[in-house]
Amino acid sequence: MDKLAVGGLNFDNVTMEQALERALELIEAHAHSYIVTPNAEIGQMALKDPAFRRVLNGAALMLPDGIGVVLGSKILGTPLKGKVAGCDFAERLVPLLAERGHSLFLFGSKEGVAQAAAQNLKESSPNLHICGTQNGYFQDDGEIVDAINAAHPDVLFVCLGAPKQEYWMARNAERLDVGLMIGLGGSLDVMAGTVERAPEFYQRHHLEWLYRAVKEPKRLRRLGKLPAYVCNMLLIRLRLKRVKTEDSK
């Protein structure tokens, strides 16, 4: 698959359908791989943290979760096909897992959230095999790894928030007997119904960030990273243009 560099991150230039197809291939390969879904906020973190960039770029599939990343790719002259939101990706993947008989383990969020998410997923996909759940509060990786391995999942949703979930997946990939891990941030809370997804209008017009800001004013500081990220992409473009001009002299 084509990779496009956007702010030091190597995004896969895929549609939703292509991303799902690749995920199914990774599950079948059982290669202990992981998928990451950076948005502008995560992209901004990665700009300042080389170690985090390496972890993200080590993923088998990197999906652009957010219009900020897509806009950044256009600014840099390497436009991505479009946004592939992690929550939408997971929602589309679940019935495919049920159809193919793949098992799923849900890991993250507060006590009871993963169980509620499991119940809702089973209602929408009755044939889905959820082999285990685990909240995101733990002290020792080893205990969690042992619990997951004992359940033998084909797919593991890791919902610990960035950058914790990405570091956790990279650190434990070789220890886990899992076909594929996917870092999905707060998606478990959406699946459980404890957090409301933005209405269709906001999603269609790429305004989910605005809806979250209205619903949760405390997120305003975090959402400020979106314009900061876009500004950084503009600065990178100007720097690249200046270097190109100097090289042509």
N, C-alpha and C positions, 0 to 999 in steps of 0.2 A: 504494500500500500504506500501511496505517496505521503511523504512527511514534509511539512512546511514549518520553518523556524519562525516563531513569533516571540520576540523578547527573550530569546535564549531557551525557549521550550519547543520541542519537536512534536507538533500536533499532527495527528493523522487526518488527512484531508478526505473525510468520508461523510456520506449521508447517514441518516439514522439506519436505513436498511443495510448499508454496507457495514456499519458498526455492529449491528446485531449478527450479521453473517460471520464476521470475524470473531466475535465473542463465542459463538457456537463452535467454531473451529478450535479455539483455544481450550474450551471445555473438553472437547473430544481428545485433544492432544495431551491433556492432563500434565501440563508442563510447569505447574506451580507459578503461573504468571499472574500479573495484576494489571488492572485498568485504573487509570486516574481521570478525573473530570475537572480540570482547573477552570475557574472563572477568573474574572479580572482581579478579584481580591487575592486569590492564590497566585496568579501571575505576578502581582505586585510583590508578594512575599518572596517569590522565586528570584525576582530581579535583584534582591538584596542578599540572597542566601545561596551561595554556590552549592552547598551540600544538599539543600532542598531541591535545587535544579537537577542535580544528578539523580536523586531519588525519583523525581517525576519523569525524567528522560529514560529511566530504566524500566518504565512500564511497557508492557506488550502493546498497549493501545492507550493513546491520549486523546480524549474527546474535549472539544471546546464547549464548556458549560457556561454560556453567557454571551450576550451580545457585545460586551466589552472586548472580549477576545477576538470575536469576528471583526469588529471595527478596527481593532489593533492590527489584524492581519491585512486589512485593506489599506490602512495607512502605510504599512511597510511594503506594499506592492506585491504581497503574497496572499491573495484573498482565499480564505477557506470557503468550502461549499456552503457552510451554514452552521448554526448552533446545533449541538447535540446535547441537550440538557441531561444531566445524570439521572434525575428523577423520572423523566420521560423514558430514558433508555431502560431503566430498571422496570418500569411499568410495562414496556413492550417486551422485555426479555422474559418476565415471569410466565406468561402463558406458553411461551416456546419451551421453557424448562418443563412445564407440566406435560406438554405434548410429547416431549422426547424422553420423559421419565427421569430427568435429572433431579437430584436432591439439592436442597437449599438450606443454608444455615444463616441466621440473622444475628449480627453481633453489633452492639452499640446502644447508645442513648441511656435513658434512665431506667430504673427498675420497672418492669411491667410493659414498657413500650414495645420491645421486640415481640413479646407474646401477643399484644394487641395487634401489631402489624401482621403477625403470622395468621391470626384468626381472620383478619380482613382479606388477606391474600388467598386464603383457602376458600373463602366465600366467593371470590371472583374467579378463582381457578381451582375447582374442587379436586382435580387430579394432581395438584401440586404436592410434592413430598417435601415438607419442611422437617428436616431431621434434627433441628436443635435451635435454641435461642440463648443469648447471653447478653446481659447488660454491659455497658461500657465502663463500669467502675471496677478496676482490678489493680493489683499491685505487682503481680508476677506474670510475665508473658507465658512462662512454662505451663502454669495451670490452665490458662485459656487454650494454648496450643494443644495440650493433652485432651481437653474436653472436645475441641473441634475435631481432632483426629479420631477420637472415639466414635464420633457421629458419622464419619466418612462422607462429608458433603462433596458434591460435584462443584458447587458454587458457594462462595462466601461473600455476603454483603457486609462490608466493614464501614460502620457509621460512627466514627469517633471524632469527626471534624478535622480540618486541616490545620497544621501539618501532621498532627498526631497519627491519623489513619494511614497516610502515605509512608511515614517512617516505619510504622508497625508492619505494614504489608511487606516492605522491602527487607526489614530485619528478620521476619519470620517465614519468608517465602519458601526457603529450602527445608524448613522444619515441618511445614504443613502438608499433609496428604490431601490437597485440594486441587481440583482442576483449574479453577479461576477465582481470583479475589477481585472485588470491585469496591473502590472507595466512593462512598455516596453521601458523605456529610450528614445533613439532617433529614435524609429521605425516609428513614424509619419513622420519624415523627409524623411525616405526611402520610405514610402508609397506615400508621396507627390511628390517624385522625386527630392527633393531639395538636397538630399545627395545620392551619388551613392554607392550601395552595392558592395562589393568586387566581382570580377568575379568568375565564377564557379570553376576555377582551385584553387584559393586561399581558397575558402570555403571547397572544397573537401580535401585539404591537411592541413586544420586547420591553415591557414596563413593569416586570415583576419586582424589580428593585424599588420602584416607586410605591407599589402596593405594600411591600414589606416595611418601607420607611413610614408610611401612614399608620400601619397596624402596630409597628414596634419602633417608636421613636428612638429607643436606645440603640438601634442598629445604624443610626445616621452616621456615626463616626466610622463604622466599618464600610458603609456604602460610599464614603468619601474616597475610598481607594479606587473606585471605578474611574472617576475623572483623573485621578493621579496616574493611574495605569495608562490611560489614553494619552495623557501629556507626555509620559515617558516614551511611548511609542513614537510620538511626534519628534521628540528629541533624538531618538535612535535614527529615525529617518533622516533628519537634518545632518547628523553626524556621518551617516553612510554616504549621503550626497556630497558632503564636504570632502570625504576621503576619496570618493570617485573623481571629483573635480581635480584634486591635487595629483592623483595618479595619472590623469590624462594630460597634465602639463608636460 
